[in-house]
Amino acid sequence: MNYVDVTLIRMANPTTRALLFDSETLEQMAVAAYGDDAAMLIGPYQPVFHEMDIGLSIPSRSTVDGWWSQGTMRNEGRFTIAGMGRDSSVRIDALWRGAIIARVTPATARVVEEISEWPDPAGIDQEIISTLGSLPTNPITLERERRDRFLARIRAALHQPDAFTDGIFDDWLRHVGAASVSDLMTRFRGVVSTGTLRIRYSDPTVPPPTPRELPITAAVLLRDLPISLADMLSQSKMVCEHLREAGVERARDATMSARAPVLVVWMVPETIFDDEDWPGGTTGTDAEKRLLRRRAAAAWLGPQGIAFAPTPKHP
């Protein structure tokens, strides 16, 4: 029996299907479905199979542009035709509607101190006069004296004064629309306020991670090697479009933003990542190279709503 048939049997069996989705696959599926929101989650990951339909297909689609005339009137039209051509359908080996269980550790630190200050340039010219006897007549010298004193006031209100660099200060000036500190003191007097805020948190406790269920709908495309990445990508887009129109996706977690309402999982032999043309894996053992290449592939396939599920090659 070939790889596809053996794996399909394992997929159909409720007692063995979970073994086809390792922790790396489940994590990549969670990231593909929920994007950056999934970054706060940790393992161990577990699959939940509410429904698993085996052996589906969707008709391929073609677009036909045409025109016809009725007397002097010319008509144009575009038609979408399903189920025509040599490859009239795309095989979906399984449609998984369920969830991925991940873990989340809630933040428990509390704000125990808040210090706010409002440094502003008021009185700076008086300081300059007290030090120099008068305001410099040279605009460049006057700007330097004003800038140095205003920066010193802001940094004195910060817990890490060195972190407030000249570049950050210049960006802030541009953000408020001021060309310089002198411009800020004259044109924006009483309009722009400068505030600093220091917050101190208590040491967080570390409660045990709590399970969190991430609803998913995933179409599994089970393919043996060799595969064409271009064909697989094209088929995956078609599958996603068809399934979204069919309304099969599960209700999403309202507290997390959904990136892909329907996932496509490429289940292929793990030896696919032995190919050195895959980026990401150049050093380490064969297993380490496979993992690095697999993660590099996930970085560009995940935003497309696609995840790899490599499984052992069957004789």
Secondary structure, 3 states (H helix, E strand, C coil): CCHHHHHHHHHHCCCCHHHHCCHHHHHHHHHHHHHHHHHHCEEEEEEEEEEEEEEEEEECEEEEEEEEEECCEEEEEEEEEECCCCCCEEEEEEEEEEEEEEEECCCCCCEEEEEEECCCCCCHHHHHHHHHCCCCCCHHHHHHHHHHHHHHHHHHCCCCHHHCCHHHHHHHHHHHCCCCHHHHHHHCCCCCCCCEEEEEECCCCCCCCEEEEEEEEEEEEECCCCCCHHHHHHHHHHHHHHHHHHCCCCCCCCCCCCCCCCEEEEECEHHHHHCCCCCCCCCCCHHHHHHHHHHHHHHHHHHHCEEECCECCCC
